[in-house]
Amino acid sequence: MFTDCSHVASPLRLGGKWTPKIIRCLESGPRRFSELEVPLRGITPKVLTETLRSMERDGLVIRTVHGGIPPRVDYELSTLGRTLLGPMAACCAWSAAHLPDLLDAREAYEGDLAPEPLPKGAATR
């Protein structure tokens, strides 16, 4: 079991908004850049490029350039990237099972942070 978390840089960056979504998009097989943009509504080409490069650098994605004019580029999950599908499925199952509890906890927390009502006649800013 890995217990030393004293290193500065975490080896995995799955906390970002787009990485898990890209993993899900590539789960069924390789896709072209333009094919990733469709299900990832809201992602800019720059952010998609940066995220794919980061995932490629970490060994999660394989980028394949095919000949032709213009060249065709495919992205697919590597064997290492596919190992994340199980833990991601477990997180989704946990979320589905516990979402009502989580939302109740948030509502209670936010209710505790609500400002106390001012006494009648108190001055406000």
C-alpha positions as CSV (number, residue, x, y, z in Angstrom):
1,M,0.0,0.0,0.0
2,F,1.3,3.4,-0.9
3,T,1.4,5.6,2.1
4,D,4.1,8.2,1.4
5,C,2.3,11.2,0.0
6,S,5.0,13.7,0.8
7,H,5.9,14.3,-2.9
8,V,5.0,17.7,-4.3
9,A,3.4,16.6,-7.6
10,S,0.7,14.1,-7.7
11,P,1.2,11.5,-10.4
12,L,-2.4,11.6,-11.4
13,R,-4.5,14.6,-12.4
14,L,-8.0,13.3,-12.5
15,G,-9.5,16.1,-10.5
16,G,-9.8,18.3,-13.5
17,K,-13.1,18.9,-15.2
18,W,-12.2,17.4,-18.6
19,T,-9.9,14.4,-18.0
20,P,-12.6,12.0,-16.7
21,K,-15.0,13.1,-19.4
22,I,-12.3,12.4,-22.1
23,I,-11.7,9.0,-20.6
24,R,-15.4,8.2,-20.9
25,C,-15.5,9.5,-24.5
26,L,-12.6,7.2,-25.4
27,E,-13.9,4.2,-23.6
28,S,-15.6,2.7,-26.7
29,G,-12.5,3.2,-28.9
30,P,-10.4,5.7,-30.8
31,R,-11.8,9.1,-31.8
32,R,-10.6,12.0,-33.8
33,F,-10.2,15.5,-32.2
34,S,-13.4,16.7,-33.9
35,E,-15.3,13.7,-32.6
36,L,-14.3,14.5,-29.1
37,E,-15.5,18.1,-29.3
38,V,-19.1,17.1,-30.0
39,P,-19.8,15.2,-26.7
40,L,-17.5,17.6,-24.7
41,R,-19.7,20.6,-25.3
42,G,-18.2,23.7,-23.7
43,I,-14.6,22.6,-24.0
44,T,-12.4,25.0,-26.1
45,P,-10.0,23.5,-28.7
46,K,-7.1,24.9,-26.6
47,V,-8.2,23.2,-23.4
48,L,-8.9,19.9,-25.3
49,T,-5.5,20.0,-26.8
50,E,-3.8,20.8,-23.5
51,T,-5.7,18.0,-21.7
52,L,-5.0,15.4,-24.4
53,R,-1.3,16.3,-24.3
54,S,-1.2,16.0,-20.6
55,M,-3.0,12.6,-20.8
56,E,-0.6,11.5,-23.5
57,R,2.4,12.6,-21.4
58,D,1.0,10.6,-18.4
59,G,0.6,7.5,-20.6
60,L,-3.2,7.5,-20.4
61,V,-3.8,8.3,-24.1
62,I,-2.2,7.2,-27.3
63,R,-2.0,9.7,-30.2
64,T,-1.7,8.2,-33.6
65,V,-1.1,10.3,-36.7
66,H,-2.2,8.7,-40.0
67,G,-0.9,9.8,-43.4
68,G,-2.9,11.9,-45.8
69,I,-3.7,15.5,-46.5
70,P,-4.7,16.7,-44.0
71,P,-3.2,14.2,-41.6
72,R,-5.7,12.2,-39.6
73,V,-5.0,12.1,-35.8
74,D,-6.7,9.5,-33.6
75,Y,-6.7,9.4,-29.8
76,E,-7.4,6.3,-27.8
77,L,-7.0,5.1,-24.2
78,S,-3.8,3.2,-23.5
79,T,-3.8,0.1,-21.5
80,L,-2.8,2.2,-18.5
81,G,-5.7,4.6,-19.3
82,R,-8.2,1.7,-19.4
83,T,-7.2,0.8,-15.8
84,L,-9.0,3.9,-14.7
85,L,-12.4,2.8,-16.0
86,G,-13.1,0.5,-13.1
87,P,-12.3,3.1,-10.4
88,M,-14.3,5.7,-12.3
89,A,-17.3,3.2,-12.5
90,A,-17.0,2.7,-8.7
91,C,-17.1,6.5,-8.2
92,C,-20.1,6.8,-10.4
93,A,-21.9,4.0,-8.5
94,W,-21.0,5.6,-5.1
95,S,-22.3,9.0,-6.4
96,A,-25.6,7.4,-7.6
97,A,-26.1,5.6,-4.2
98,H,-25.2,8.6,-2.0
99,L,-26.2,11.7,-4.0
100,P,-29.3,12.4,-1.9
101,D,-27.2,12.2,1.3
102,L,-24.6,14.5,-0.2
103,L,-27.1,17.0,-1.3
104,D,-28.8,16.9,2.2
105,A,-25.4,17.5,3.8
106,R,-24.7,20.5,1.6
107,E,-28.1,22.0,2.3
108,A,-27.6,21.6,6.0
109,Y,-24.1,23.1,5.8
110,E,-25.3,26.1,3.8
111,G,-28.3,26.5,6.2
112,D,-25.8,26.7,9.1
113,L,-23.9,29.4,7.3
114,A,-27.0,31.6,6.7
115,P,-26.7,34.9,8.5
116,E,-28.7,35.4,11.7
117,P,-31.8,37.5,11.1
118,L,-31.3,41.1,12.5
119,P,-33.4,42.2,15.4
120,K,-36.3,44.5,14.5
121,G,-35.1,48.1,14.1
122,A,-31.4,47.2,13.8
123,A,-29.5,49.2,11.3
124,T,-28.2,47.6,8.1
125,R,-25.2,48.5,6.0
